[in-house]
Amino acid sequence: MDRKKVIVRTSVLGIVANILLAGFKAAVGLISNSIAIVLDAVNNLSDALSSVITIVGTHLAGKKPDRKHPYGHGRAEYLTAATIAVIVLYAGVTSLVESVKKIVHPQTPDYSAVALSIVGVAVLVKLVLGYYVKKAGQRVSSDALIASGEDARNDAIISAATLVAAGVYLIWELPVEAWLGVVISLIIVRSGFQMLRQTISHILGERVDRELSLAVKQTITAIAPVEGAYDLILHNYGPDLLIGSVHIEIPNTMNAAEIDQLERDIADRVADEHGVVLTGISIYSVDVTDNEIVRTREDIRRRVMSHDHVLQMHGFHMHDDEIRLDIVIAFDAEDREGLYQAVTEELRTAYPAYRLFVTLDSDISD
C-alpha cells in the first residue's frame, strides 16, 4: 500500500466534496439570510483548505533524507497539522464575531424547502465523507486524515443542528440562528484547540505507545538467549519512522562474536515485524555462573518488587564491594522520590557491606 497515494487521493476527494458543499451552502445561506448556513459554508471551505495543506505536508514529508536531515522529513506532517489547527481556530473566531454581530443586529431568516433539502443532503454527505476519510487515516496511520474525518462528522452534527433551528423557527417563530452560530463557532474553536494540543504533544515527544512497546519487547525477549529487554526509547521522525534504542539482559558467558550476531538478529526481526529501526542495543551482563551473585540478585529483586508502584528492576551488577541496579517507579506514584529513597535505604540496611548505587529510571514505555 502506497501511503502517500492514499493520503493524497483521500484529501482530493475531501477538497472536491467540501468545495461543492461550501458553494451550495453559501448560496442557500445568502438567499435565506441564514447566518448559521453561511458559517457552515465557511467551515466547509476551511476543511477544503486543510485537505490542500495535508497534501502539501505529505509531499514534504515524503522527501528523501539529505545531509541536513539524515532521518528524512516525516515530522513535516506534524507541522502541517499545526497549520491546519491554526486555520480552524481562525475560522472559529471569525465565525464567533459574525454571530455576535447578528445577535446585536438581528435579521429575520427566510427558510425554504430547497434550502433545507440541501442542508439535509449535506448532512448525509458529511457523514459518509467523515467515515471514509477517518478509516483511510487509520489504515495508513495519518493523524491529519483521522482528524479530518472526525471534523467532517462534527460538521454533519452541526448541519443537523441548523435543521433543528429551522424547525424551531418554522414552528414557534423563534429566531435562534445567531445563537446557534455562536454554538457552532465555539465548537470549531474547541476543535482547533484540540488539534493544536495534540500536534504540539507529538512535537514535544510523547511516550511510546504501550502496545507497540510491549510488542517490541516481546519480540526481543523471544530471541534466545535474551533474558530481558528494558529502557526502550523510540524517537518519532514521522508517522511511519521510529528510531530508537534498547537495553537487553544476556548471560555473561557470551563472547563478542555471539553478541554481535545476536544484536543483528534483534535489529532485523524488530524492523521486519514492527517497522522500528533500532540503532543502539546496549548490554546488561547477567552473571549466571556465580551462585552468590544469583542469590543476591533474586533477593534484591524480591525486596524491590514488593513495593507498590515499582514496575521493574534491571541492570543488576555486583562486583567486589559494589552493587548497582536500576528501578522503575510509575509516574502515578504519590511520592516517587520518597518511594525511591525508601527502597534504597531498605537495600542498604540489608547489604551494609556493599556500596549501593540505585538509579531511578523513568517509566518510559511500560
N, C-alpha and C positions, 0 to 999 in steps of 0.2 A: 504494500500500500504506500503510495507516494503522499506523504503527509502534507507537503506544500500544495500539491494539486487539490487535495480535499479541502483545505482551508480556503484557497482562492476560489474554487468552484462554489463552495457554500456561501462565501462572502458576496460573490457576484449575484447569486440568487437573492440574497438579502438586500442588496442595493436596488435591484430591479423591483422587487416587491415593495420596498419601503418608499421608493420614489413614486410608484403608481398610487400607493395608498395616500401618500402626502398630497399629491395632486388632487385626488378625489376629495379628501377631507378638507383641504384648503378651500376648494370651490364651494363645497356644501356649507362649510362654516361661514364663509363670507356672504353667501346668498341668504342663509338662515339667520345671520347675525348671532352666531353661536361662538362665544369665546372658547368654550371647552373643546369644541370640534377643531377650531383653528389651532389651539395649543396642542391638541393631539396630532395634527398635521406637522407642526414644528418638531414634535418629538420623533415622528417618523423620519424627518429629514436628518435629524441628529443621528438616528440609527443608521441611515444610509451612509453618512459621513464616517461613522465608526467602522463600518464594513470596509470603506475605502482605506482607512488608516490601518485596519487589520491586514489588508493585502500588502500595503507598503511595508509594514513591520515584518510580515512573513518573508517578504523578499529580502529585506536587510538581514534578518536573522539567518537566512539560508546562504549568505555569502561564505566563501571558503576561508579557512583560517589564514592569517598572514603573520608577518613578523611582529606586528604590534599587538595582534590578538591571536595568539597561538592556539587558543581553545575555541575559536570561532566567534560568531556574533549572535549566539542564541538569546542572550539577555536583551537584545533589541525588542523582543516580543513584550517584555515587561514594561519597557519604556513606551511602547505602543499602547499598552493597556492603561498606563498612567495618562497618556494624552487623551484617550477616549473618555476616561473618568472626568478629566477637566472639562471636556466638551459637554458631557452630560450635566455636570454641575452648572456650567454657564447657561445651558438651555433651561434648567430648572429655575435658576434665579431670575432669568429674563421672563419666564412664564409667570412666576410669582408676582413680579412687578406689574405685568399687564393685567393679571387677575385682580390685584388690589385696585388698580385704576378703574376696572369695570364695577367693582363694589362701590367705589366712591361716586362714579358717574354711570349708573346702571342703564342698560339698553334692553329693550324687550326682544327676546329671541323669537324667531319665526321657524317653527319646525314643519317639515313636510314629510310626506310618506317616502318620497325619493331619498331625502336626506337621511332619514332613519334607516332605510333599507341599506344604504351604502355603509353606514356605520356598522350595521349588523353583519354585513359581508366582511368588513374589516376585522371584526372580532374573530370570525372563523379563520380568515387568512392568517392572522397573527398567531392564533393557537397552533395551527398546522406548521407555520414557519418556525415558531419557537421550539416546537417538539423536534423538528428536523435538524435545526441548527445545533441545539443542545446535544442531541445524540451524536451528530458528526463531531462536535467538540470533544465529547467523552471518548469517542473512538480513536481520535488522534492526539489526545491529551493537550488540547488547546484551551487555555483559560479564557482567551478572548472570545472564542466561539461559544463556549459554555455560558459566559456572561451575556453574550448577545441573545442566546436562546432564552435565558431567564428573563432578560429585558423584554423580549417580544411577548412572552407570556404575561408579564406585568402590563404591557401595553393593551393586551386583549382585555384584561380585567378593567383597566382604566376606561377603555372604549365602552365596555359593558356598563360602567358607571354612568357614562354620558347618556346612554339609552335610558337608564333609570331616571336621570334628571329630566330628560324629555318627557317621560311618563308622568313624573310628578307635576310638571308644568301643564301638560295637556289635561290632566285630571283635576288638579286643585288650583291651577294657575299660580303656582308658587315659583318665582324665578330663582332657581338655585344654581344657575350656570356659573356665575362668578365665584361663588363659594366652592363649587366643585373644581373650578380652575385652580383655586388655592390648594385644594387637596391633591390634585394631580401634580402641581408644581412641587409640593413638599415630598411626594413620592419619588419624583425624578431626582430631587436634590439628595434624598436619602440613598437612592440607588448609586448616585455618583460618588458619595462619600464611602459607601461600602466597597465599590470597585477600587477607589484610590487607596483605601486602607489595605485591601488585600494585595494590591500591586506593590505598595511600599513594604509590606511584610515580606514579599518574595525578594525584593531588592536587598533588604536588610539581612536576610538569611534566616529562613525558618528551619526548625528542627526536621530531621529526616522523618519521612512517613513511616510510622511504626510497622505497618505490614511489609513494606519494602525492606526495612532494616532487618526484621526477623527473617524474612525470606533469604536475604543475602547471607546472614549469619548461619542459617541452617544449611545453605549450600556449602559454605566454607567448612563447617564442622562435620559435614558428611564425607569429607575427603580425609582419609587416613594418612598420617596419624595425628591430625589436628585434634586437640582436646578442648579448645575453646576459642571463641572469636569475640573481641572486645574493642571498645573505642572506635567504632565505625564512624567515620566522618565523611560526609558527602558534600561536595560543593556543586551548586547548581549553576551550570553555564547555559541554561536554556531548558525548555520543556523536555527536550529529548537528549540531553547530555549531562550526565552526572559523573563527576570525577572525585575520587577520594582515596582514603587510606584506612587501614585496619591493623589491629594487633592480634596475633594468634599465639596460642599456647601450644608448644610441641615438646616432646621428650628431649632431654639433654643428651641423649645418645645419638642423635642425628649428626652427620657430618655436613660440611659446607656444600658438597655436590648434591646431597639429598635435599637440603633446604632450598637450594636454588631451583631444583626441579619441582619441588612442592609449590613454591611461590608462583612459578609459571603455570602450573596446573590450576591453582586457585584463580589467578587473574583471567585465564582463558575461560574457565567454567562460569565465573561470575559475569563476564562480558557476554557470553553466549546466552545465559539463562535470564539475565536481568538488564542487560544493556548498560551496566555500570562499569566504568573504567577505574580499576584500582592501580594507582601509580605508586603506592607505597604500602608494603606489607612488612610490619615490624614483628620482632620475635620476642616472646616471653618463654624463656627456657624453664621447663618443669623438670625438676630433679626426680627421677623415678628409681634411682639406684641406692640412695641413702635413706634407710628406714627412719632415722631420727627426723630428717627433714620432712619426709612424707607424713609422719605422725604429727609434727608441729604444724604443718600446713593445714591438715584436716581439722586439728583442734582450733586453730585460729579462724578457719572458715566457719566452724560451728558457732563460735563466740560472736563473730561479726554478724552472721546471718540471723542470729536470734533476736536482733533488734528490729523493731518495726521501721519501715521506710528505707531500710538498707536493701538495695536492689541486687547488688553483686559484689564479689571480691575477686580481684585478679592481679596479675603482675607480681605474684609472690616470689620473693628472693631471699634466701637465707645463706649467709656466708660469714664464717668466723663468729664475731660477736654482733653481727648486724642482721636485722630483719627489715625487709621493705615490702610494701603491698599497697595496692590502690583499692579504695572502696567507692561505690557509687551510692549516693543518697538521693532519694526522689526530691524534686523541686517542691512538691506539695507537703513536705515535712514542715511542721510548725516552726521548728528551730533547727535548721540544717547544721549550722556551725556548732550549736550546743550538742547535738547528737554526735557529730564528728569528734568533738572533744571527749565525750563520754566513752565512745568506742576506743579511742586512742588510750585513754587512761586505764581502761579495763585491761587492754593488752599489755601495757607497761607494768601493771601490777602482776599480771600472770607470768610475764617474762622479764623480770627485773635485771637479769644478767645480760640482756641484749640492748643494743641501741636500736630504737624502733623508729622507723620512718613510714608514716601512713599518709598517703596522698588522697585528698578529697577530689574525686573525679566527677565530672559533670554528667548528668543524666541526659545524654545527647540523643540516643536512639532507642532507649528501652521504654 
